[in-house]
Amino acid sequence: MKLSDSLSARSFEQRPGYPMSFKPAAKRIRAEFAGTTIVDAARAMVMLEDGHRPVYYFSRDEVRMDLLNSTTHSSH
Protein backbone atom coordinates (compact mmCIF):
# COMPACT_ATOMS: atom_id res chain seq x y z
CA MET A 1 0.00 0.00 0.00
CA LYS A 2 1.31 3.46 -0.90
CA LEU A 3 1.52 6.27 1.67
CA SER A 4 -1.12 8.24 -0.23
CA ASP A 5 -3.54 5.27 -0.13
CA SER A 6 -3.00 4.89 3.61
CA LEU A 7 -3.57 8.59 4.31
CA SER A 8 -6.69 8.71 2.17
CA ALA A 9 -8.17 5.64 3.83
CA ARG A 10 -7.46 6.90 7.36
CA SER A 11 -8.89 10.35 6.64
CA PHE A 12 -12.01 8.90 5.05
CA GLU A 13 -12.59 6.70 8.10
CA GLN A 14 -12.37 9.77 10.35
CA ARG A 15 -14.53 11.98 8.11
CA PRO A 16 -16.66 9.88 5.77
CA GLY A 17 -18.11 11.87 2.90
CA TYR A 18 -15.07 14.17 2.65
CA PRO A 19 -12.91 12.56 -0.04
CA MET A 20 -9.26 13.52 -0.13
CA SER A 21 -6.15 12.65 -2.10
CA PHE A 22 -2.43 13.01 -1.45
CA LYS A 23 -0.20 13.06 -4.52
CA PRO A 24 2.92 14.64 -6.01
CA ALA A 25 2.46 18.27 -7.03
CA ALA A 26 2.22 18.72 -10.79
CA LYS A 27 4.84 21.48 -10.80
CA ARG A 28 7.76 22.95 -8.90
CA ILE A 29 6.65 25.01 -5.89
CA ARG A 30 8.56 28.10 -4.77
CA ALA A 31 7.70 30.42 -1.89
CA GLU A 32 9.34 33.75 -1.11
CA PHE A 33 9.09 36.09 1.86
CA ALA A 34 10.56 39.60 1.76
CA GLY A 35 12.54 38.68 -1.38
CA THR A 36 14.11 35.54 0.16
CA THR A 37 13.26 32.08 -1.17
CA ILE A 38 11.95 29.99 1.73
CA VAL A 39 10.87 26.90 -0.27
CA ASP A 40 12.09 25.63 -3.62
CA ALA A 41 10.53 22.19 -4.01
CA ALA A 42 10.66 19.90 -7.01
CA ARG A 43 9.24 17.00 -4.94
CA ALA A 44 6.34 18.70 -3.16
CA MET A 45 3.24 16.71 -2.28
CA VAL A 46 -0.27 18.17 -2.35
CA MET A 47 -3.27 17.14 -0.28
CA LEU A 48 -6.66 17.84 -1.85
CA GLU A 49 -9.80 17.59 0.29
CA ASP A 50 -13.33 18.53 -0.69
CA GLY A 51 -14.28 21.94 0.67
CA HIS A 52 -10.69 23.00 1.42
CA ARG A 53 -7.85 24.69 -0.44
CA PRO A 54 -4.90 22.50 -1.48
CA VAL A 55 -2.25 21.96 1.21
CA TYR A 56 1.37 21.48 0.12
CA TYR A 57 3.91 19.38 1.99
CA PHE A 58 7.68 19.73 1.50
CA SER A 59 10.79 17.73 2.32
CA ARG A 60 12.95 19.46 4.91
CA ASP A 61 15.86 19.55 2.45
CA GLU A 62 13.75 21.77 0.13
CA VAL A 63 12.90 24.28 2.88
CA ARG A 64 15.21 26.94 4.34
CA MET A 65 14.79 25.59 7.87
CA ASP A 66 17.50 27.98 9.09
CA LEU A 67 15.06 30.86 8.50
CA LEU A 68 12.17 29.34 10.47
CA ASN A 69 11.41 29.31 14.18
CA SER A 70 9.80 26.50 16.18
CA THR A 71 6.47 27.09 17.90
CA THR A 72 4.32 25.15 20.31
CA HIS A 73 1.51 24.98 17.69
CA SER A 74 0.54 21.57 16.38
CA SER A 75 -1.84 20.64 13.56
CA HIS A 76 -2.52 17.00 14.45
N, C-alpha and C positions, 0 to 999 in steps of 0.2 A: 504494500500500500504506500502511495506517495504521501509526503507531508501535506500537500494541498488537499488530498482526499480525506485525510484524518482530520484536518482542521474544519473542513466543510461539514463532515459528519458530526463532529462534536458540537459545532455551533448550531446545526439544525436541531440536534437533540435538545439543546438548551432553549432555543427559540424557534419552534416549528412554525412554518409559514413565512419565515424570513430567509429566503435562499441567499447563499453567499458563495463566492469563489475566491481562491487565492492562487495567483498565477504570475509568471514573469511579466514585468512591464514590457510593453511593446516598443519602448524607446528609451534612450538614455535620459536620466533625470538629473538635472542640476538645480541647486538652490543657492542663492546668494543672499547675504545680509550685509548692508552698508558697504557694498562693493567687494566683499570677500566671499569666495566660494566656500560654502559649508559642506555641501554634498555634491559629489560628481560620481554618479552610479550608473554603471553599464549593466549591473546584475540586480537591479531593484525588483522587488516583488510588489504586487498590488492586490489589495483585498477589496472586493466589490460586494456590497451587501445592499439588498433592496431598501430604499428609503434613506440611504446615507451616501455621502460623497466618498469617492475612492480614498483609500488609506494606503500610503506607500511605506514599505519596509526596506531598510538598507543594511548591508553588511558594515560592520564597524570599520573595516579597512577602506570603505568608500566615503566615510564621514570624517570631518576634521574634529575628532573627539577632543583635541587639545584646546578647542575654542568653546567647548560646552561645559556647563557646570551641573553637578548632580543636585537632585532635589529629593524631597521625601515623597513626592507624588508618585502614585502607581496607577496603572490603567487596567490591572487585572482583577 
